[in-house]
Amino acid sequence: MEKGDEVTWEAVHFGRKQQLTARIIDMEKPYGFTDAMVKGAFHSFIHTHEFSESGSGTLMKDKFAYKSPLGILGKLADRLFLAAYMEGFIVDRAIALKNKAEQMENERLEAMKKSNLPAGNGGKDIGQPIDQA
């Protein structure tokens, strides 16, 4: 995705199907991006994803800020249950994303093994000469 792109997804929250559309408002490849809700249940919602190297992998940090709809009722819902629910939702989505990324990488490596090509150098075995016609 690129800055300015929009994505819409559907999820069930509190037993109700909801759609949310977000626009990428900032993109700093490969270090992160920020999306902001343009259509959905919240008054506002901004979500920043930050990526950094960590050992042999990638660390992803999510930061989000939202404002509930319905004025004082929304603020009450935040205090009673919504803040904890949203934090759990973001954590669950991050775990699902991590699992999918790891699955895709494992599938890529498995395909490389089956094709007998080295995994990291574009398919050339650097240790052997390349035949020239």
C-alpha positions, 0 to 999 in steps of 0.5 A: 500500500502507499500513502493515500490508499484506502482499505475497508474491512468488516468485523464483528464487534459486540455482536454487530457487524461493522465496516471501517475504512482507513486511509494511509496518511503517512508512509515511511517505508520500511519503518512504518505507516499511519492510517486514519479512519475516514468512515466507521463507528468512531468519531476518530481513529488513528493507528500508527505501525512502527517496524524496527530490526530486532535480533533476527526478526522485526519488531512491530509497535502499534500505537493508536488514538481514538475518540468514541462517538456519542459524547459523554456516553462514549466517554463512559463506555471508554472507561467501563470497557472500550479501552481494554477491548480496543487494546485486546483487539489491536494485540489480537490483530498483531498476533494474526499478522505475525502468524500470517507473515511467518506462514508466508515466509515459511512457504517462500523458503519451502518453495525455494528448497523445492526449486533447489535455488539458494534462498538469499541471492536471487537464484545464483549459486555464487560459489560456482561459475556461471556458464557463458554461451 
